[in-house]
């Protein structure tokens, strides 16, 4: 993507991260709904042109998207799409490409929350190697004459019970709706997304009271400096939490010794 589309995608990624960092949001359901919207706009060329028409006001396009999807998808998905169509896109197809990426990212986020992201990344890599070494399998998965159900069944026989559910969903979407991509490039893109997601550290923050946006930013910055990685916060509110805040990164829980190292962030949160 170039120019306006690249900026619009970056903003959409940030909004998706903000949504999925909330523990109450079902990232798997969000992925399914974003994939459904991707399929809709991929089919309906005239609709996506209207939603990306630079001559139309952003708010009018957002309202149209909300009317079209109202009751069919959850509020998070509708709000995310509304924000995307308010942005400017260099080409109408870029909007669909961005939605597809967000759907894949949401699925990978669900795997990360479930603690299976490393497995998914490994399975995507190994499946790509299997495909590249088997011309027969590649031919079957890319056969334009084969039905979607036939390809799905083939993948179910290959991956069902042998790979994580997230891996099977991602690969099935790629094979049944390649949208002009080769199987190899699609698997490579998925592996890259998984690797990028794995490099993000996630802190599960349990607080006695909700944090403001400013407090979230301060705590995220302090933890990022402490761990040397970009930090995303999953916030859970529990009035009974001892001390007002509890932070867990992987298997590590912030207690006395570590709390001293983020004392400054704690003081800011209390202010």
Buried (B, 14 or more C-beta within 10 A) or exposed (E): BEEBBBBBBEBBBEBBBBBBBEBEBBBBBBBBBBBBBBBBBBEBEEBBBBBBBEEEEBEEBBEBBBEBBEEEBBEBBBBBBBBBBBBEBBBBBBBBBBBBBBBBBBBBBBBBBBEBBEBBBBBBBEBBEEBEEEEEBBEBBBEEEBEEEEBBEBBEEBBEEEBBBBBBBBBBBBBBBBBEBEBEEBBBBBBEBBBEBBEBBBBBBBBBEEBEEEBBEBBBEBBBBBBEBEBBBBBBBEEEBEEEBBBBBEEEEBEEEEBEEBEEBBEBBEE
